[in-house]
Amino acid sequence: MEIWINPACSKCSSALSLLDAENASYTVRHYLTDPPTAQEMEEVLRRLGLEPWDIARTNEPAAAELGLASWPREAAHRDRWVEALAAHPTLIQRPIITADDGSAVVGRSPETVRSALRQP
């Protein structure tokens, strides 16, 4: 399993603590310094079963600079959203946990992090 984190994020710290308490085996990706490519974003979105606007942090300064709030949330504009997330990783909701079984979750709550551990 891999977890995408921002070390300054309290939700990320909580998720790591929970994974450690459960003796989970995982690797950490500091996605701000090792940002995902657009292709990696597409794969994570597929695994999450979400659209890019579902995991976008629209209150970030980069979102305001891009005018993200006014972007259409429809299939025709999906690539634009994916490219924005890849180019501005601060816009990505965190932490994202990708499990070895192909699933993924946005681990913002202990329950969601635990759900990643329960995967077969």
TIRO-2110 file (N, C-alpha, C; in Angstrom, 1 decimal):
// TIRO-2110
0.9, -1.2, 0.0, N, 1, A
0.0, 0.0, 0.0, CA, 1, A
0.9, 1.2, 0.0, C, 1, A
0.4, 2.3, -0.6, N, 2, A
1.1, 3.5, -0.7, CA, 2, A
0.2, 4.6, -0.2, C, 2, A
0.8, 5.6, 0.6, N, 3, A
0.0, 6.7, 1.1, CA, 3, A
0.6, 8.0, 0.6, C, 3, A
-0.2, 8.8, -0.1, N, 4, A
0.2, 10.2, -0.5, CA, 4, A
0.0, 11.1, 0.6, C, 4, A
1.0, 11.8, 1.1, N, 5, A
0.9, 12.7, 2.2, CA, 5, A
1.5, 14.1, 2.0, C, 5, A
1.0, 15.0, 2.8, N, 6, A
1.7, 16.3, 3.0, CA, 6, A
2.1, 16.2, 4.5, C, 6, A
3.4, 16.3, 4.8, N, 7, A
3.8, 16.1, 6.2, CA, 7, A
3.2, 17.2, 7.1, C, 7, A
2.8, 18.3, 6.6, N, 8, A
2.2, 19.4, 7.4, CA, 8, A
0.7, 19.2, 7.7, C, 8, A
0.2, 18.1, 7.2, N, 9, A
-1.3, 17.9, 7.3, CA, 9, A
-1.6, 17.0, 8.5, C, 9, A
-2.5, 17.5, 9.3, N, 10, A
-2.9, 16.7, 10.5, CA, 10, A
-3.6, 15.4, 10.1, C, 10, A
-4.5, 15.4, 9.1, N, 11, A
-5.2, 14.2, 8.6, CA, 11, A
-4.2, 13.2, 8.2, C, 11, A
-3.1, 13.6, 7.5, N, 12, A
-2.1, 12.7, 7.0, CA, 12, A
-1.3, 12.1, 8.2, C, 12, A
-1.0, 12.9, 9.2, N, 13, A
-0.3, 12.4, 10.4, CA, 13, A
-1.2, 11.4, 11.1, C, 13, A
-2.5, 11.7, 11.2, N, 14, A
-3.4, 10.7, 11.9, CA, 14, A
-3.5, 9.4, 11.1, C, 14, A
-3.5, 9.5, 9.8, N, 15, A
-3.6, 8.3, 9.0, CA, 15, A
-2.3, 7.4, 9.2, C, 15, A
-1.2, 8.1, 9.2, N, 16, A
0.1, 7.4, 9.4, CA, 16, A
0.1, 6.7, 10.8, C, 16, A
-0.3, 7.4, 11.8, N, 17, A
-0.4, 6.9, 13.1, CA, 17, A
-1.3, 5.6, 13.2, C, 17, A
-2.4, 5.7, 12.5, N, 18, A
-3.3, 4.6, 12.5, CA, 18, A
-2.7, 3.4, 11.8, C, 18, A
-2.1, 3.7, 10.6, N, 19, A
-1.4, 2.6, 9.9, CA, 19, A
-0.3, 1.9, 10.7, C, 19, A
0.5, 2.8, 11.4, N, 20, A
1.5, 2.2, 12.3, CA, 20, A
0.9, 1.4, 13.4, C, 20, A
-0.2, 1.9, 14.0, N, 21, A
-0.8, 1.2, 15.2, CA, 21, A
-1.3, -0.2, 14.7, C, 21, A
-1.7, -0.3, 13.4, N, 22, A
-2.2, -1.5, 12.9, CA, 22, A
-1.1, -2.4, 12.3, C, 22, A
0.2, -1.9, 12.4, N, 23, A
1.3, -2.6, 11.8, CA, 23, A
1.2, -2.9, 10.3, C, 23, A
0.6, -1.9, 9.7, N, 24, A
0.4, -2.0, 8.2, CA, 24, A
1.8, -1.8, 7.5, C, 24, A
1.9, -2.4, 6.4, N, 25, A
3.1, -2.2, 5.5, CA, 25, A
2.7, -1.2, 4.4, C, 25, A
3.5, -0.1, 4.4, N, 26, A
3.1, 0.9, 3.4, CA, 26, A
4.4, 1.7, 3.0, C, 26, A
4.3, 2.4, 1.9, N, 27, A
5.3, 3.3, 1.5, CA, 27, A
4.7, 4.7, 1.5, C, 27, A
5.5, 5.7, 1.8, N, 28, A
5.0, 7.1, 1.8, CA, 28, A
5.5, 7.8, 0.6, C, 28, A
4.5, 8.6, 0.0, N, 29, A
4.9, 9.4, -1.1, CA, 29, A
4.5, 10.9, -0.7, C, 29, A
5.5, 11.7, -0.7, N, 30, A
5.4, 13.1, -0.4, CA, 30, A
5.0, 13.8, -1.7, C, 30, A
3.7, 13.8, -2.0, N, 31, A
3.2, 14.2, -3.3, CA, 31, A
3.5, 15.6, -3.7, C, 31, A
3.8, 16.5, -2.7, N, 32, A
4.1, 17.9, -3.0, CA, 32, A
5.5, 18.0, -3.6, C, 32, A
6.4, 17.1, -3.2, N, 33, A
7.8, 17.1, -3.7, CA, 33, A
8.0, 16.1, -4.8, C, 33, A
7.1, 15.1, -4.9, N, 34, A
7.1, 14.0, -5.9, CA, 34, A
5.7, 14.0, -6.5, C, 34, A
5.3, 15.0, -7.2, N, 35, A
4.0, 15.1, -7.7, CA, 35, A
3.6, 14.0, -8.7, C, 35, A
2.3, 13.6, -8.7, N, 36, A
1.9, 12.6, -9.6, CA, 36, A
1.8, 13.2, -11.0, C, 36, A
2.0, 12.3, -12.0, N, 37, A
1.8, 12.7, -13.4, CA, 37, A
0.3, 12.7, -13.7, C, 37, A
-0.1, 13.3, -14.8, N, 38, A
-1.5, 13.2, -15.2, CA, 38, A
-2.0, 11.8, -15.3, C, 38, A
-1.1, 10.9, -15.8, N, 39, A
-1.5, 9.5, -16.0, CA, 39, A
-1.7, 8.8, -14.6, C, 39, A
-0.8, 9.2, -13.6, N, 40, A
-1.0, 8.6, -12.3, CA, 40, A
-2.2, 9.1, -11.7, C, 40, A
-2.6, 10.4, -11.9, N, 41, A
-3.8, 11.0, -11.4, CA, 41, A
-5.0, 10.2, -11.9, C, 41, A
-5.0, 9.9, -13.3, N, 42, A
-6.1, 9.2, -13.9, CA, 42, A
-6.2, 7.8, -13.2, C, 42, A
-5.1, 7.1, -13.0, N, 43, A
-5.1, 5.8, -12.4, CA, 43, A
-5.7, 5.9, -11.0, C, 43, A
-5.3, 6.8, -10.2, N, 44, A
-5.8, 7.0, -8.8, CA, 44, A
-7.3, 7.3, -8.8, C, 44, A
-7.7, 8.2, -9.7, N, 45, A
-9.1, 8.5, -9.8, CA, 45, A
-9.9, 7.3, -10.2, C, 45, A
-9.4, 6.5, -11.1, N, 46, A
-10.1, 5.2, -11.5, CA, 46, A
-10.2, 4.3, -10.3, C, 46, A
-9.2, 4.2, -9.5, N, 47, A
-9.2, 3.3, -8.3, CA, 47, A
-10.1, 3.9, -7.2, C, 47, A
-10.2, 5.2, -7.1, N, 48, A
-11.1, 5.8, -6.1, CA, 48, A
-12.5, 5.8, -6.6, C, 48, A
-12.7, 5.7, -7.9, N, 49, A
-14.1, 5.8, -8.4, CA, 49, A
-14.6, 7.2, -8.4, C, 49, A
-13.7, 8.2, -8.5, N, 50, A
-14.1, 9.6, -8.3, CA, 50, A
-13.7, 10.4, -9.6, C, 50, A
-14.2, 11.6, -9.7, N, 51, A
-13.8, 12.5, -10.7, CA, 51, A
-12.8, 13.5, -10.1, C, 51, A
-12.0, 14.1, -11.0, N, 52, A
-11.0, 15.0, -10.4, CA, 52, A
-11.5, 16.1, -9.5, C, 52, A
-12.7, 16.7, -9.9, N, 53, A
-13.2, 17.7, -9.1, CA, 53, A
-13.7, 17.2, -7.7, C, 53, A
-13.9, 15.9, -7.6, N, 54, A
-14.3, 15.3, -6.3, CA, 54, A
-13.1, 15.4, -5.3, C, 54, A
-11.9, 15.4, -5.8, N, 55, A
-10.7, 15.4, -4.9, CA, 55, A
-9.9, 16.7, -4.9, C, 55, A
-10.5, 17.7, -5.5, N, 56, A
-9.8, 19.0, -5.6, CA, 56, A
-10.1, 19.8, -4.4, C, 56, A
-9.0, 20.4, -3.9, N, 57, A
-9.1, 21.3, -2.7, CA, 57, A
-9.3, 22.7, -3.3, C, 57, A
-10.5, 23.1, -3.4, N, 58, A
-10.9, 24.4, -4.1, CA, 58, A
-10.7, 25.6, -3.2, C, 58, A
-10.3, 25.5, -2.0, N, 59, A
-10.0, 26.6, -1.1, CA, 59, A
-8.5, 27.0, -1.1, C, 59, A
-7.7, 26.3, -1.8, N, 60, A
-6.3, 26.5, -1.9, CA, 60, A
-6.0, 27.8, -2.7, C, 60, A
-4.9, 28.5, -2.4, N, 61, A
-4.6, 29.7, -3.3, CA, 61, A
-4.4, 29.4, -4.8, C, 61, A
-3.9, 28.2, -5.1, N, 62, A
-3.7, 27.8, -6.5, CA, 62, A
-5.1, 27.7, -7.2, C, 62, A
-6.1, 27.2, -6.4, N, 63, A
-7.4, 27.1, -7.0, CA, 63, A
-8.0, 28.5, -7.4, C, 63, A
-7.8, 29.4, -6.5, N, 64, A
-8.2, 30.8, -6.8, CA, 64, A
-7.5, 31.4, -8.0, C, 64, A
-6.2, 31.2, -8.0, N, 65, A
-5.4, 31.7, -9.2, CA, 65, A
-5.9, 31.1, -10.5, C, 65, A
-6.3, 29.8, -10.5, N, 66, A
-6.7, 29.2, -11.7, CA, 66, A
-8.2, 29.5, -12.0, C, 66, A
-8.9, 30.0, -11.0, N, 67, A
-10.4, 30.2, -11.2, CA, 67, A
-11.1, 28.8, -11.2, C, 67, A
-10.6, 27.9, -10.4, N, 68, A
-11.1, 26.5, -10.4, CA, 68, A
-12.6, 26.4, -10.1, C, 68, A
-13.1, 27.3, -9.2, N, 69, A
-14.5, 27.3, -8.8, CA, 69, A
-15.4, 27.5, -10.0, C, 69, A
-15.0, 28.1, -11.0, N, 70, A
-15.9, 28.3, -12.1, CA, 70, A
-15.7, 27.3, -13.3, C, 70, A
-14.8, 26.4, -13.1, N, 71, A
-14.6, 25.3, -14.1, CA, 71, A
-15.8, 24.4, -14.2, C, 71, A
-16.2, 24.1, -15.4, N, 72, A
-17.3, 23.1, -15.5, CA, 72, A
-16.9, 21.7, -14.9, C, 72, A
-17.8, 21.1, -14.3, N, 73, A
-17.6, 19.7, -13.7, CA, 73, A
-18.3, 18.7, -14.6, C, 73, A
-17.8, 18.5, -15.7, N, 74, A
-18.4, 17.6, -16.7, CA, 74, A
-17.3, 16.9, -17.5, C, 74, A
-17.6, 15.8, -18.1, N, 75, A
-16.7, 14.9, -18.8, CA, 75, A
-15.8, 15.7, -19.8, C, 75, A
-16.4, 16.6, -20.5, N, 76, A
-15.7, 17.4, -21.6, CA, 76, A
-14.5, 18.2, -21.0, C, 76, A
-14.5, 18.5, -19.7, N, 77, A
-13.5, 19.3, -19.0, CA, 77, A
-12.6, 18.5, -18.1, C, 77, A
-12.8, 17.2, -18.1, N, 78, A
-12.1, 16.3, -17.1, CA, 78, A
-10.6, 16.4, -17.3, C, 78, A
-10.1, 16.3, -18.5, N, 79, A
-8.7, 16.4, -18.7, CA, 79, A
-8.1, 17.7, -18.2, C, 79, A
-8.8, 18.8, -18.3, N, 80, A
-8.3, 20.0, -17.8, CA, 80, A
-8.1, 19.9, -16.2, C, 80, A
-9.1, 19.3, -15.6, N, 81, A
-9.0, 19.2, -14.1, CA, 81, A
-7.8, 18.3, -13.7, C, 81, A
-7.6, 17.1, -14.5, N, 82, A
-6.6, 16.2, -14.2, CA, 82, A
-5.2, 16.9, -14.3, C, 82, A
-5.1, 17.6, -15.4, N, 83, A
-3.8, 18.4, -15.7, CA, 83, A
-3.5, 19.4, -14.5, C, 83, A
-4.6, 20.0, -14.1, N, 84, A
-4.4, 21.0, -13.0, CA, 84, A
-4.0, 20.4, -11.7, C, 84, A
-4.5, 19.2, -11.4, N, 85, A
-4.1, 18.5, -10.2, CA, 85, A
-2.7, 18.0, -10.3, C, 85, A
-2.3, 17.6, -11.4, N, 86, A
-0.9, 17.1, -11.6, CA, 86, A
0.1, 18.3, -11.6, C, 86, A
-0.3, 19.4, -12.2, N, 87, A
0.6, 20.6, -12.2, CA, 87, A
0.6, 21.4, -10.9, C, 87, A
-0.4, 21.2, -10.1, N, 88, A
-0.6, 21.9, -8.8, CA, 88, A
-1.0, 20.9, -7.7, C, 88, A
0.0, 20.1, -7.2, N, 89, A
-0.4, 19.1, -6.3, CA, 89, A
-1.0, 19.5, -5.0, C, 89, A
-0.8, 20.8, -4.7, N, 90, A
-1.5, 21.3, -3.4, CA, 90, A
-3.0, 21.2, -3.6, C, 90, A
-3.5, 21.1, -4.8, N, 91, A
-5.0, 21.0, -5.0, CA, 91, A
-5.5, 19.6, -4.7, C, 91, A
-4.7, 18.6, -4.5, N, 92, A
-5.1, 17.2, -4.3, CA, 92, A
-5.5, 17.0, -2.9, C, 92, A
-6.7, 16.5, -2.7, N, 93, A
-7.2, 16.1, -1.3, CA, 93, A
-6.3, 15.0, -0.8, C, 93, A
-6.1, 15.0, 0.5, N, 94, A
-5.1, 14.1, 1.1, CA, 94, A
-5.6, 13.6, 2.5, C, 94, A
-5.1, 12.5, 2.9, N, 95, A
-4.2, 11.6, 2.3, CA, 95, A
-4.9, 10.6, 1.3, C, 95, A
-4.2, 10.2, 0.3, N, 96, A
-4.8, 9.2, -0.6, CA, 96, A
-4.0, 7.9, -0.3, C, 96, A
-4.7, 6.8, -0.1, N, 97, A
-4.1, 5.5, 0.2, CA, 97, A
-4.5, 4.6, -0.9, C, 97, A
-3.5, 4.0, -1.6, N, 98, A
-3.7, 3.0, -2.6, CA, 98, A
-3.3, 1.7, -2.1, C, 98, A
-4.3, 0.7, -2.1, N, 99, A
-4.0, -0.6, -1.6, CA, 99, A
-3.5, -1.5, -2.6, C, 99, A
-2.9, -2.6, -2.2, N, 100, A
-2.3, -3.6, -3.1, CA, 100, A
-3.4, -4.3, -4.0, C, 100, A
-4.6, -4.3, -3.5, N, 101, A
-5.7, -5.0, -4.2, CA, 101, A
-6.3, -4.1, -5.4, C, 101, A
-5.7, -2.9, -5.6, N, 102, A
-6.2, -2.1, -6.7, CA, 102, A
-7.2, -1.0, -6.2, C, 102, A
-7.6, -1.1, -4.9, N, 103, A
-8.6, -0.1, -4.4, CA, 103, A
-7.8, 1.2, -4.0, C, 103, A
-8.5, 2.2, -3.7, N, 104, A
-7.9, 3.4, -3.1, CA, 104, A
-9.0, 4.2, -2.3, C, 104, A
-8.5, 4.9, -1.3, N, 105, A
-9.4, 5.8, -0.5, CA, 105, A
-8.8, 7.1, -0.2, C, 105, A
-9.6, 8.1, 0.0, N, 106, A
-9.1, 9.4, 0.5, CA, 106, A
-9.3, 9.2, 2.0, C, 106, A
-8.2, 9.1, 2.7, N, 107, A
-8.2, 8.7, 4.2, CA, 107, A
-8.3, 9.8, 5.1, C, 107, A
-9.4, 10.6, 5.0, N, 108, A
-9.6, 11.8, 5.9, CA, 108, A
-10.2, 11.4, 7.2, C, 108, A
-10.7, 10.2, 7.4, N, 109, A
-11.2, 9.8, 8.7, CA, 109, A
-10.6, 8.4, 9.1, C, 109, A
-10.6, 8.1, 10.4, N, 110, A
-10.0, 6.9, 10.8, CA, 110, A
-10.8, 5.7, 10.2, C, 110, A
-12.1, 5.8, 10.0, N, 111, A
-12.9, 4.7, 9.4, CA, 111, A
-12.5, 4.5, 8.0, C, 111, A
-12.2, 5.5, 7.2, N, 112, A
-11.8, 5.4, 5.8, CA, 112, A
-10.4, 4.7, 5.8, C, 112, A
-9.5, 5.1, 6.6, N, 113, A
-8.2, 4.5, 6.7, CA, 113, A
-8.3, 3.0, 7.0, C, 113, A
-9.1, 2.7, 8.0, N, 114, A
-9.3, 1.3, 8.4, CA, 114, A
-9.9, 0.5, 7.2, C, 114, A
-10.8, 1.2, 6.4, N, 115, A
-11.4, 0.4, 5.3, CA, 115, A
-10.3, 0.0, 4.3, C, 115, A
-9.2, 0.8, 4.1, N, 116, A
-8.1, 0.4, 3.2, CA, 116, A
-7.4, -0.8, 3.8, C, 116, A
-7.4, -1.0, 5.1, N, 117, A
-6.7, -2.1, 5.7, CA, 117, A
-7.5, -3.4, 5.6, C, 117, A
-8.8, -3.2, 5.5, N, 118, A
-9.7, -4.4, 5.4, CA, 118, A
-9.8, -5.0, 4.0, C, 118, A
-9.1, -4.4, 3.1, N, 119, A
-9.2, -5.0, 1.7, CA, 119, A
-8.6, -6.3, 1.7, C, 119, A
-9.1, -7.3, 0.9, N, 120, A
-8.5, -8.6, 0.8, CA, 120, A
-7.2, -8.7, 0.3, C, 120, A
END
